[in-house]
Each structure stands twice: as C-alpha cells, then as structure tokens.
C-alpha cells in the first residue's frame, strides 16, 4: 500500500533536515561543524575540521539523505507531477531550514546534488559534479561556482532531459541555492588569481 502524498513529502523533508555533518563532527571529531570555517553545518566544514574520512562520510550522508527518498518515490513508486516536485525539493528545504537546528541549516549543495542522483542516477549528477569542480577552480567565491554548475545543469536538461518536472525542480533548486549562497553572490564574481595572471600574460 502506497504512502499518502503528504507522508512522502514529509519523510523527504525530515530526511533532508537530518544534520549529519553536525552529528558526525561531534561524535568522531568532538567538534561542532558550525564552529569551523564559515559556520555552515555541512560536510565542507567537517573536512576543514581536519579529517578527510569523516568529511567524506558526512558528504555521502548529505547526498544520500536526498537521493534515497527522491529515488524511492520516483523509481519505486512512480510518483510524478506536483507531488514529485514537492518530494524533490523537500530534502533541500529540510537541509537549508532544519528543525533539528532551530530551522537554521546549511547551504544545501550536497543535498541538491543528491536530488539529481535520485531523479536521474548519473545523467545530471555527473555533469553537475564536473561543472562544480570547474566552477570552484575558476571562481574564488563558492556561490559563483554553484551558479556556474546550475547553468551547466540547465544546459544538460534542455539538451538531454527537457522534462517539465526537471526544469521546474531546477528553477526551485536554483532559487534556494541563491538564497543559501546570498552572501557570496552579493559580490561580483572574481576568478582565481592564477587565471587572472594567465589572461594578463596572454594579453601582454
């Protein structure tokens, strides 16, 4: 017997809201991820706390907490339409506004990637990961790297998977990521110093 639509959306939100990076940091490193780096309760600050293996564990869990409920609803239960849209966006909102952290949360990048893994396995998540890596290589501010990756995702969707559901989720996800990265995006994009020197040398 299938769960109700509300139940699936609620479960997806709760899964996304689980602050694994905070919990894992406290358990294995005796450190609160929110007291490291930019204060974001995400996997990046677990890495910055000094343990790559624990950081990787946090990253995998932050991705999986979106991929699991979204993939289950999309592939196992064949949910589509507005209900699937809400299930897809729920884990990202859960991470960004976690009730376990007083409705404060992280930037939701890993969870956003997890949503695409749940929906498309590798068709979108692989290009998104490559684009994010390129963006981080090019830009000094992570927010602009994320926007670069979102542009790449939209290109892949329009060319390869022009499903209205996917396009709608991309738009909603982009708005959430703009909000969570708003501090970075208030500043103009700046390329890495080595890239600026490269272009300067070529001009000379």
N, C-alpha and C positions, 0 to 999 in steps of 0.2 A: 504494500500500500504506500503510495507516494505521500511525501510530506506536503503540507499546505505551502502555498507560495510564501506566505508570511514567515513560516517556520524556516524555509530555506534561506530567505533574505536575512533573518535574524541570526541564524547559525553562521552565515558568511560574515556578517558584521562582527560577531563575537570572535570568530577565528582570527579575523584581521586585527582585532583590538588586543590580542594577547601580546604583551610586551616582552617577547622572548629575549631581546637584547639586554633589557634591564635585569630580568631574572637570571639569565646565564652569566652576565657580568658579576652579579652579586654572589652566585653560587660558586663559580670557578675562579674568579679573579678578586673576589671580595671588593669589587669596585662598582659603583653606580655609573652606567654609561652616560648618564645625564651630567656627570661631573667631569667629563672628558671632552676635549675638542670643543665643538660648537654647542654642546649641551643637548644634542639631539639624541633621543632614545632609540638609536638604530645601530645596525651592525658596524657601520663605519667607525663609530666611537669605541666599539668593542675591540676592533683591530688596533685603534690608537692606544687602547689601554695596555697593549703590549703582548698580546698572544694571538698569533695568526690562526691557530687551530680553533680556538674558542670563537674568534671573529668569524671564521668560516662556518662554524656551527650556527652562529646567530644569523648569518646571511642566508643559509639554506632554510632555516626555520621561518625567517621573514618572507622568503619567496614561497615556501610551501603552504603557509597559512592562507595564502590567496589561491594558489594553484589547486589545492585539494578541493575546497568547496566549489570553486568555479568549474573545475574539470568534472567533478561528480555531477553537478547539475546539468552541464552542457552535454556531456557524452553519455553518462549513465542514465540520466532521467530525461534527456532530450528536451530540456527546457529552452524556450525561445522567447522572442518578443520582449515586452516591457518587463516581465518578471526576470528574464535572464539579464537584462540591462541592470536592474537593481541588484541582482545577485553579484554581477561582475564588479559593480562599483562599491558594494558594501564593504569588502575587506580593506579597500584603500581608505575609505572613510573611517573604518574602525581603527586602522593604524594611525591615521592623522588626528583622530579625536577619540583616543582610547578611554573608555570609562574606568579602566584599571589605573589610569594615571590622571584622574580628575578631568577627563575629556581633553587632555593635552597629549600630543603624540609626536611622532617623527615625521620625516619628510616623505615617507611612503614610496620611495623609489623602488626598493626591492619588492615590496608588495605589489606595486604597479606592474613590475616585470612578471611576478607570479600570476597575475590575472591573465596576461597574454599566453603564458605557458599553459594555463588551464584551458584556455579557449582554442589555441592553435598548436599546442605542443612546441615545435621549433620554428614554424613558418614566420612568426613575427618576433618571437623572443630572441632568436639568434641574430637577425639583423639589428634588433634594438640593442642587444649587448655590444655588438661591434660598433654601432653608432655611438653608444655611450662612451666606450673606450676612446674612440676618435675624438669625441667632444671633450673628454677630460684631458686628452693630450693637447688639444688646441686652446682651450679656454682656461683662464685662471679661476673663474667662479663656477662652482658646480652647477648652479642654477642654469647658466647658459649652456653647459654641456648637456643637461637634461633636455632643454628646449631643442637642441640640435638632434638629440636622439628621438624626440617626439616628432620632429619633422621627417626623420627617416622612416619612422613607423607609419606615418600618414602616406608617404610615398609608396611603401610596400603595400599598404591596404588598398590604395587607389589602383595600383597596377595589378595586384595579385589576388586580393581578397576584398573586393568592393561591396561587402555586405553592409547594409544599413545599420545592423546591430553593432558591428565592429566600429564603424565610423562614429556612431553615437557614443560608444564607450571611449573611443579615442578622444573625442571632444570633452567629455566629462572628466576623464583622467587628466587631460591637459590643464583644465581649469583648476583641478585640485592641486596639481604639481606647481602651477603658477603661484597658488596661494602658499603652499608649504615652502617654496623657494623665493618668496617675495623679497626677502632681504637682499639676496644676490641680484635679482632682476631689477631692483631699483637703480643699480649701477650699470653703465654702458658695458657691453661685452669687451673684454680685453684678452688678446691672445697671449700665449706663453712668451716670455722674454726671448727664448731661443728662436721662436718662429718669427718674432718681430725683427730680430737681428738678421735672420736669413733673408727676409724680404728686403731689408735695408741694404744688405750686401749685394743682392741681385740688382737693385735699382742703381747702386753706385757702379 
